[in-house]
Amino acid sequence: EAPDQVSIVESRIDWLLEQKRGAEAAVLVQGLQKRDPGEVESATQTMVAGLAAPGDADAAIAMAQAFIASNPDHPDMLNAGCWMLALAGVGLDQAEAWCDAGLAAQPLSGAIADSRGRLRLQQGRHEEALADFDYALSRQAVMSPARYGRGLALISLGREEEGRADLALAQGQSPSVSRLFRTYSGTR
């Protein structure tokens, strides 16, 4: 039985992943997923990334799918699943389907456009990523992940000066934003 405090369980999951004890961490995440999904999103995201890092893409995708299964038509859940897989760099086709479904259900969502931009950046679809990031920023001007992703897309498109300016602005808004792009293998 998992302790009541989600933060304690998340710390234990992080520790287990560091110790390469993914199966034990997965049991804790699965226990958390039976609770309010909004409460356990970060633990699930940690687990998805932890499974993907050593190359267990199938387990990472299955973990994200289990998270989404609690409310598969809710735009926020679809967005969370898209974001998790895009950050982990696995299951990108599934992530795209979730982002597209989320945007179809909630077309004015800057957050979902940001997630799809991050996904498209990961896929090397820089023009489309730029369009998604621009849309996200039109909905919410201060969104450091979208600003940082926009900068990376611009650099990849040869617009170095504009891209560097966006990277600097994003890091000024949130100094840790670059961690969200550690799986991105393009130009930095």
C-alpha positions in Angstrom: 0.0 0.0 0.0 1.4 3.4 -1.0 1.6 6.1 1.6 -1.1 8.8 1.5 1.3 11.7 0.7 1.9 11.7 -3.0 5.2 13.7 -2.6 6.6 10.9 -0.5 5.7 8.3 -3.0 7.2 10.4 -5.8 10.5 10.7 -3.9 10.5 7.0 -3.5 9.8 6.5 -7.2 12.7 8.8 -8.1 15.0 6.9 -5.8 14.0 3.5 -7.1 14.6 4.7 -10.7 18.1 6.0 -9.7 18.8 2.6 -8.2 17.6 0.9 -11.5 14.7 -0.7 -9.8 12.1 0.2 -12.3 9.7 -2.7 -11.6 9.3 -1.6 -8.0 8.8 2.0 -9.1 6.2 0.9 -11.6 4.2 -0.8 -8.8 4.2 2.5 -6.8 3.1 4.5 -9.9 0.3 2.0 -10.6 -0.9 2.4 -7.1 -0.9 6.2 -7.5 -2.7 6.0 -10.8 -5.8 4.6 -9.0 -6.1 8.0 -7.3 -7.0 11.3 -8.9 -5.0 11.4 -12.1 -4.3 15.1 -11.8 -2.6 14.4 -8.4 -0.2 11.8 -9.9 0.7 13.2 -13.2 4.2 14.2 -12.2 4.9 10.7 -10.8 3.7 9.1 -14.0 5.8 11.5 -16.1 8.9 10.6 -13.9 8.2 6.9 -14.5 7.7 7.2 -18.2 11.0 9.1 -18.5 12.7 6.6 -16.2 11.5 3.6 -18.3 12.4 5.3 -21.6 15.9 6.4 -20.5 17.4 2.8 -20.4 15.5 1.9 -23.6 12.3 0.3 -22.3 10.1 2.3 -24.8 7.3 -0.3 -24.7 7.0 -0.1 -20.9 7.1 3.7 -21.0 4.3 3.9 -23.6 2.3 1.4 -21.6 2.7 3.5 -18.5 1.5 6.6 -20.3 -1.5 4.7 -21.8 -2.5 3.4 -18.3 -2.4 7.0 -17.1 -4.6 8.2 -20.0 -7.0 5.3 -19.6 -8.5 6.9 -16.5 -10.1 9.6 -18.7 -9.2 9.0 -22.3 -11.3 11.8 -23.8 -10.4 14.6 -21.5 -8.2 17.2 -23.4 -5.9 17.7 -20.3 -5.3 14.0 -20.0 -4.5 13.8 -23.7 -2.2 16.7 -23.4 -0.4 15.1 -20.4 0.1 11.9 -22.3 1.5 13.7 -25.4 3.8 15.7 -23.2 5.1 12.7 -21.3 5.9 10.7 -24.4 7.4 13.7 -26.2 9.7 14.5 -23.2 10.7 10.8 -23.0 11.3 10.7 -26.8 9.3 7.5 -27.2 5.9 6.6 -28.6 5.9 9.7 -30.8 3.1 8.4 -33.1 0.9 7.8 -30.0 1.9 11.2 -28.6 0.8 12.9 -31.8 -2.5 11.1 -31.8 -3.1 12.3 -28.3 -2.1 15.9 -29.1 -4.3 16.0 -32.2 -7.3 14.6 -30.3 -6.7 17.1 -27.4 -6.6 20.0 -29.9 -9.7 18.8 -31.7 -11.5 18.8 -28.4 -10.1 22.0 -27.2 -8.8 24.0 -30.2 -8.0 27.2 -28.3 -5.5 25.4 -25.9 -2.1 27.0 -25.9 -0.9 24.2 -23.6 -1.8 21.5 -26.0 -0.3 23.4 -29.0 2.9 23.7 -26.9 3.0 20.0 -26.3 2.5 19.3 -30.0 5.2 21.8 -30.8 7.6 19.9 -28.5 6.6 16.7 -30.2 7.1 18.0 -33.7 10.4 19.5 -32.7 11.5 16.0 -31.5 10.3 14.6 -34.9 12.4 17.2 -36.8 9.3 18.9 -38.2 10.6 22.4 -37.4 8.2 24.5 -39.5 5.2 22.8 -37.9 6.8 23.0 -34.5 7.3 26.8 -35.0 3.7 27.2 -36.0 2.5 25.3 -32.9 4.8 27.3 -30.6 3.7 30.6 -32.2 0.1 29.6 -31.6 0.8 28.6 -28.0 2.4 32.0 -27.4 -0.5 33.8 -29.0 -2.7 32.2 -26.3 -0.3 32.8 -23.4 2.5 35.2 -24.0 4.6 34.0 -21.0 5.0 30.2 -21.6 8.7 29.4 -21.2 8.6 25.9 -22.7 6.9 27.3 -25.9 9.3 30.2 -26.0 12.3 27.8 -25.6 11.0 25.4 -28.2 10.3 28.2 -30.6 14.0 29.3 -30.2 15.2 25.8 -31.0 12.9 25.6 -34.0 14.1 28.9 -35.3 17.7 27.9 -34.9 17.0 24.6 -36.8 15.5 26.7 -39.6 18.6 28.8 -39.9 17.2 31.8 -38.0 20.0 31.8 -35.4 19.7 35.3 -34.0 15.9 35.1 -33.5 16.3 31.7 -32.0 19.0 32.7 -29.5 16.9 35.6 -28.4 13.9 33.3 -27.7 16.2 30.9 -25.8 17.5 33.7 -23.6 14.0 35.1 -23.0 12.7 31.6 -22.0 15.6 31.0 -19.6 15.0 34.4 -18.1 11.4 33.4 -17.5 12.3 30.0 -16.1 16.0 29.1 -15.6 15.3 25.4 -15.6 13.3 25.3 -18.9 16.2 23.7 -20.9 15.7 20.5 -18.9 12.4 19.9 -20.7 14.4 19.7 -23.9 17.2 17.3 -22.8 15.9 14.5 -25.1 15.8 16.9 -28.1 18.6 15.9 -30.4 18.6 18.8 -32.8 20.5 22.0 -32.8 20.8 23.7 -29.4 
